[in-house]
Amino acid sequence: ERLKNKDREEAWHKVESLAVKNPSYNEVREILHISLDTNASYENNTSPMIVDDDVGVNMYDKIEKEAKEAKKAVKKEKPLLRRKSELPQDSLTLKALSDHKRTEDVITTQSDETS
C-alpha cells in the first residue's frame, strides 16, 4: 500500500511539472486562484485553502446562466411536430388492420339507418 501511495505521489509530481511547463498554466492559475500549495495542504490531511468564495459563486452563476441559455437555444431549434413511429409491421398485422377498416365501411349503425 505504501508502494502504491509512493507511485501515485511520483505520478502526481510528474503531472504537476508538466502543468507548470504548459504556457497557459499561469492564465488558468489566475482564473481559478489555485496554487500548488493547496494540493500540499490536502495531502497533509488539512483543509485546502479556500480563496474568495464570491468568485466561485459568481463563476457558478455564470455557468448556470450559460447552461439555461444553451437549453433555450436547443428548444428553439427543435421543430414542434410529432414523428410517427417507424416500427416494422408484419404482414399479418397489416392484413388485420385492412380487414378491420373494411368492415367499418360495410357495417351500418341504427343512426345511419334512421336517416
JODANOR-V104685 format. One line per field, one symbol per residue. ss: DSSP state (H for helix, E for strand, C for the rest). Layout:
ss = ???
This chain:
ss = CHHHHHHHHHHHHHHHHHHHHCCCHHHHHHHHCCCHHHHHHHHCCCCCCCCCHHHHHHHHHHHHHHHHHHHHHHHHHCCCCCCCCCCCCCHHHHHHHHHHHHHHHHCCCHHHHHC
